[in-house]
Amino acid sequence: MRIWTMAVMGAAVIGFASAQAFAGELDILKPRVPADQLAAAKAMNPPFPVTADAIAKGKEVFNGAGTCYTCHGVAGDGNGPGAAGMDPAPRNFTNKQFEQVRTSGEMFWVIANGSPLQPAMVGFVSAGQITEKQAWEAAIYERSLGCGNDMDCVAGSASWVGKQPVKEEAAGNLKPELLNLSAK
């Protein structure tokens, strides 16, 4: 009986680990904001200056009231404890290419309203968990993870994003069945 129990547990661990290994991030080129709201979301900019202080406040929200770290990981790489077994995997904010194709307004929209493509990503503002200001701070912090010290990148305006040299190959590291480049 003990050998059988160990075998079942071992198979479950291997199955869980392999499911996690095959989970991939959704196509970074496909917007998460509904089409009828995308232009407005892209045009939104943070309502305060993007500074090192704003990034620090965003980190506090990310690791505190926003509980973002739970799925996105303390490093923002999509490997948090809540990410285990998620398919698709949580967004990897350290991916520089993501910051080049998504505006800060789009990121704010998803934090505020949730992601229709990832049911686990709920709207933290609409649920009353954080304020709009905190959502902007979290978005600024998340952008900083892939932008480094480039404050224009962290600010992520539509004009800055539009100038970036990202092509469809940017999604090459993603799970092939999650890609739908024709639906951009």
C-alpha positions, 0 to 999 in steps of 0.5 A: 500500500505504501509503495502504491501511495508513493507512486501515485504521489510521485506521478501527481508531482511530475504531472503538476510540474510538467503542466507548469512547465508547459504553461506559457504567457499569452501573446504579448501582441494581442491586446487585453483591453476590449476592442471598443475600449482599446483606443481610450486605454492606449491614450491614458497616461499616468495622472502624476509624474513618473519618478523613482518615488512613483516606482517605489510606491508601485512596488509597495502596492505590487507586494502589498495591497495589490497582491500582484506578487502572488501570481506575478512573483516578487521579481515580476517574472510571472513565477509567483506561488499562485502561478503554479499550474496556471495556463496561460501563465501570469504576465512576465513584466521583466520581458522588455518586449512586452513594455515595447508593445503595451502602453501604461494606460493598457496596463492600468486598464487591466489592473483596474478591470481585469483581463478577459483572456486570463480569468484569474486576473481580476479587476482590483480597482473594480473589486475595491481592493486598490484605488485608481492611484494605486493601480497607476503606481502598480502599472508604473512599477510593473513597467519599470521591471522591463524598462530599467531606468528608461523613464520614457519607457516606464511612462509608456505613452502611446507615442513612445510605444508606437516608436518601438521597433517590435515586430511579430517575432517578439512573441517567439518565446511564447507557447505556439498555440496561444499565438494568434497574430492574425487577430492583432 
